[in-house]
Amino acid sequence: MKQIYLVIILLCCTLLAYPQKDGYKHLTNVPPPHFNNAENQRNFRLNGILLSKTGKHLVLDYGRQNSTIAIFSFPDFNLMGLHTLNKVVELSQTYFVNNDSLLFVKEDRYAPDYLMIKIFEDRKQNVTCGNTPRGCPSQAAGLAKIRTYTSDQKYLLQRSRENKTILEVYKRIE
C-alpha cells in the first residue's frame, strides 16, 4: 500500500515539475547564452522573440539600454550567432530573407538603419533602409512578442514569468 502512495506522490511531483499549458507539455528551457555571472543576469531580460517564417531560425532579443541578439537554429536550439548592439532593436520590424540566410535587424525605432546579419557566415554590416529588400516603408512601432506559436501550432515559445531571462519551450501533446 505504501508503494502505491509513493508512486502517486512521485507522479504528482513530476506533473508539477513540468507544467502543461493548454494542451502543451514543457519541453525545455533555453537560458541566455551570454551571461557569465549573476550580476550580468540582473541587467538583462528577454525582450522579444522572433521566429522565421520558415520555422528554421529563432531570434531572441536581450538587454536594457543595449540589445544582445541571439540567433538559434530551431527546434534544436544550436546557437548560430550572438551580436551586441549599442541600441535598442525593433524586433517587430526585423525580418529574414533569402531562405533565412539574411537577417535585417531594425536598429532603432526612429532611425532608418538596419543591421544586416549573414546567418551562416556570422558576419554583419550596417545598411540604410533603402538598401534592404523591403525599402523604407513607414511602419508604426510595434511591440515585440514574448509569446508565440510556430506556424503549425506544434510549439509554444514564451518568456518565463518567474525568470524573465529564460525562454520556455512547450510542445503540443499528440
N, C-alpha and C positions, 0 to 999 in steps of 0.2 A: 504494500500500500504506500509506503514511504517513497518507493521508486516512482510510482505514478505521480505523486505530488511533485517530486523533484523534476520529472520530465515536463510537467505542466509549467512549473516555475521557470525552467530554462527556456521553454518555448515562448513564454510571455516576455522574458528578458530579451530574447533575440528579436522579437517583433518590435519591441520598444527601441532597441538599438538601431534598427533600420526602419525608419518611419516610411509609411506609404502615403502618397499624395494622389487622390482621385484616380485610382487605377494604375498608379505608377509605383514601382518599388525603388528604393535607394540603390544606386549602382556604385557611385564613388564620389569622393570629394577631391577637388583639384585645388591644391594650395597655390598661393602666388609663387612664381618661380624665382623671384628676385630679392627675397628677404633673407638677410644674413643673421639678424638678431631681433629681439623683441622690440627694441626702440624703433627700428625701421618699420615694423609691422603696425605700430600705433599711428604712424604718419601716412599710411596708405590704406585704401579700401577699394573694393571692386566697384567701379563707377558704371560700367556698361559691358554688355555682351553683344557681339555681332557674329552671326553665323552666316557663312557664304550661302548664296542661293543654291549652289550645287551640294551643299552639306559636307564639303571636304575639309573646310577650314573654319576655325573659331578664333575670333579676336576678343581679347579681354583688355579693358582699359582700367588701369590702377592709378591712383595718385590723389593729390590735393591741389596744390598750385601748379604742379607739373604733372605730366602724364607719362606713364610707362605702358607701352603697348606690348602685349604678349600674344604671339601668333602660334596656335596649336593646330596640328592635324586632328581631324575629327572622324570617328569617335575614339581613336586610340590615345589622344592627348599627348602626342610627342611634341615637344617644344621646337618650333621651327625658326623662331626669331624673337628677339627681345629688343625693343627700341625705346629709349628715353627721350622725351621732347621737353623743351622748356616752356611749353604752352599747354593749355587745357584743350583737348581734342573734342571735336563734334562727331561723336560716333554715329549719330543719326544721319550724317551726311557722308559717311565713309562707305566705300564700296569696292568690290572686287571686279576685275575684268580679265579677259584673255584666259578663260578656263581656270580662274583663280590663281594665275601666276603673278598678277599685279594687284596691289592693294593701294588705293588712293585714300589717304587719311586726311580729313579736313582738320587743319591745324589750329584754327581759331575761329570763333563764331563770326567775327566781323572782318576778317582778312580773307583775301582771295587765294591764299596759299594752300597747297596740298603737299603732303609728303608722299612720294611715290615709292613704294617698297616692292622690290623684286623678291618674291617669296622664296623661290628656290635658290637664289644666289645670295640671299641675305644682304642685299645692297639697298641703299635708299638715296633719294635725291629730292630736293625741293623743286616744285613746279608751280606755276600760276594756274589758275582755273582754266584759262584759255588754252592751255596745253594738256588738258585732261579729256578723256572720252566724252564726258557729259558737258563740257564747256563751263559757262558761268551762269547757270540759271539762278534766279533769285529764289531762295528757299527760306521758309520760316525756320527758326531754330527749333529743334525738336528735343525731346528727352531721350536719353539713351535707355535702352531696355536693360532691366536687371532680372528679367524672367522671360524666357522664350521657349518655344517648341520647335522641333525640326519640322520640315515641311510635311513629312509623313506621320507626324504626331507620335513617333516612336520614342523620342527622348524629350525630357523636360530639363531645361538648364535654368538655374536660378541662383542668385546671391543668397548665402546663408543669412538667416535672421539673427542667429546667435553670434557669428563671427563674420563680419562684413568683408573680410578679405578672402573668404572661401567660396568657390563655385561648387554648388551641389548638383549632381547629375542623377536623374531618375530615368528608369526605362519602363515603358509600358508593360503591364502584366499581360501575358498572352494566354 
